[in-house]
Amino acid sequence: MSKRIFLVFWLLLATFYCSSSVAQQPARPKGVNPSPSPSAKTAEVIAATNEILDEVSKMRGLKILKPVKSGIKSRSEIEQEVIHNFEESFKPEEIDTINKNLIAYGLVSKDFKYRDFMVKLMTEQVAGFYRPKSKELFLADWNELGQQRTIMAHELVHALQDQHFDLRRFESWPRGDGDREAAIHALIEGDATGLMYNYLLKPVNSDITKFPSISSLSEMAMAQEEKEGQKVLMSAPAAIRESLIFPYIYGADFVQALVKKRGWDGVSRAFTDLPQSTEQIIHFEKYSAREAPVKIKLSDISSLLGAGWKRIDADVNGEFGYYLILSQFIDKQTARKAAAGWGGDQSTLYENTTKGQLLLAHLSTWDTAAEAADFFKAYVDRIIKRYPEATERKLSSPNERSFATPEGETYMQLREKSVLIIEGLPAEHTKELENILNALWKQ
């Protein structure tokens, strides 16, 4: 799964939490003008920004190093800027590769258009944004300021993060390290979400350390948003929707665990001692134990596949990525358990542009042989559910499975703590299977 399935965090405001902030606002007195002039509203936004920034700074323990510029923009202005930033962040070929990865794993339909969907999603979700490049916060001019104070608290944490930890260093993350980038995004959004809840809880003298888990609060807020018109997000393919939500849900629990153990200073130190994987985000104890992922680098098998084949992507699925891949076709509880023993992986995508074919090759390593066997079994079940018409080829070893599917041959092999999977191998290339397997196992 490509890292770029995760929406770049600084492009959008966290509109998931609008309902929480709205619920806190008193009703407008009768006779009050609901639509102040643009200049008056800008002045209100600037005043609120300074007030909330000061409060958030004290709560988070990060000094204000410089004022945060703020203002309002119309819906069309915000939509145009968000789309411009999205297209500036991703080259057309990168967007195309994301789309092909999603299709190859069976996470979207073959006619799915990733760019079109993301543009539609962003223009629905947009309510404003913090822009690290210019250090500015813009809010939507069509929402009442009182309804945006909680969102402002969230986004102003990002402004403080930017001042102290330089968020722009994460804008051009190296390709091929997507699972770690997703983990860092979870730290960034979890920090802002956790502090935002403290901002909400302060009037009742409570904070996030008083709750066993704050992810349930986030899930409740998002469920409310589903009722209140977030139709595009809630209609998104499951893998995309859960990827977008991951930094907020899992990131919030990760930061909550950090605060309980090390205080907010511990969260600040995490921006230097960065999480290495989504596994560390999901299992805080693995971050504490510094359980680093195993690095895997697969050989390029383009020459073995023959004329017209080219490797177009290589990335890390990670624990969360494999959970998404499995849960698309098997139940979530089984998928979560099967992904939990993840130790490291690399997933590569090949394309034959002449014939319009895609091929996946991914090798994963697991913490124990038993956990590798659990993943192997779960992935077999996934293949059977994805391709009910598939024909299984009988092999002599229980640690090898092969299926003829409409997308080509799927071949799986379990060796001790590692699992190698090839999906979409054309029938005419099965004679090269042994050479391909040998090349991939050698890495």
Stockholm file with secondary structure:
# STOCKHOLM 1.0

chainA/1-443         MSKRIFLVFWLLLATFYCSSSVAQQPARPKGVNPSPSPSAKTAEVIAATNEILDEVSKMRGLKILKPVKSGIKSRSEIEQEVIHNFEESFKPEEIDTINKNLIAYGLVSKDFKYRDFMVKLMTEQVAGFYRPKSKELFLADWNELGQQRTIMAHELVHALQDQHFDLRRFESWPRGDGDREAAIHALIEGDATGLMYNYLLKPVNSDITKFPSISSLSEMAMAQEEKEGQKVLMSAPAAIRESLIFPYIYGADFVQALVKKRGWDGVSRAFTDLPQSTEQIIHFEKYSAREAPVKIKLSDISSLLGAGWKRIDADVNGEFGYYLILSQFIDKQTARKAAAGWGGDQSTLYENTTKGQLLLAHLSTWDTAAEAADFFKAYVDRIIKRYPEATERKLSSPNERSFATPEGETYMQLREKSVLIIEGLPAEHTKELENILNALWKQ
#=GR chainA/1-443 SS CCGGGSCCTTSSCCGGGHHHHHHTSCCCCTTCCSSCCHHHHHHHHHHHHHHHHHHHHHHHTCCCCSCCEEEEECHHHHHHHHHHHHHHHSCHHHHHHHHHHHHHTTSSCTTCCHHHHHHHHHHHHCSEEEETTTTEEEEETTSCGGGGHHHHHHHHHHHHHHHHHCGGGGTTCCTTCHHHHHHHHHHHHHHHHHHHHHHHHGGGTCCGGGSSCSHHHHHHHHHHHHHTTCHHHHTSCHHHHHHHHHHHHHHHHHHHHHHHHHHHHHHHHHTTSCCCSHHHHHCHHHHHTTCCCCCCCCCCCHHHHCTTEEEEEEECCHHHHHHHHHHTTSCHHHHHHHHTTEEEEEEEEEEETTTTEEEEEEEEEESSHHHHHHHHHHHHHHHHHHCTTCEEECCSCTTEEEEEETTEEEEEEEETTEEEEEEEECGGGGGGHHHHHHHHHHC
#=GC SS_cons         CCGGGSCCTTSSCCGGGHHHHHHTSCCCCTTCCSSCCHHHHHHHHHHHHHHHHHHHHHHHTCCCCSCCEEEEECHHHHHHHHHHHHHHHSCHHHHHHHHHHHHHTTSSCTTCCHHHHHHHHHHHHCSEEEETTTTEEEEETTSCGGGGHHHHHHHHHHHHHHHHHCGGGGTTCCTTCHHHHHHHHHHHHHHHHHHHHHHHHGGGTCCGGGSSCSHHHHHHHHHHHHHTTCHHHHTSCHHHHHHHHHHHHHHHHHHHHHHHHHHHHHHHHHTTSCCCSHHHHHCHHHHHTTCCCCCCCCCCCHHHHCTTEEEEEEECCHHHHHHHHHHTTSCHHHHHHHHTTEEEEEEEEEEETTTTEEEEEEEEEESSHHHHHHHHHHHHHHHHHHCTTCEEECCSCTTEEEEEETTEEEEEEEETTEEEEEEEECGGGGGGHHHHHHHHHHC
//
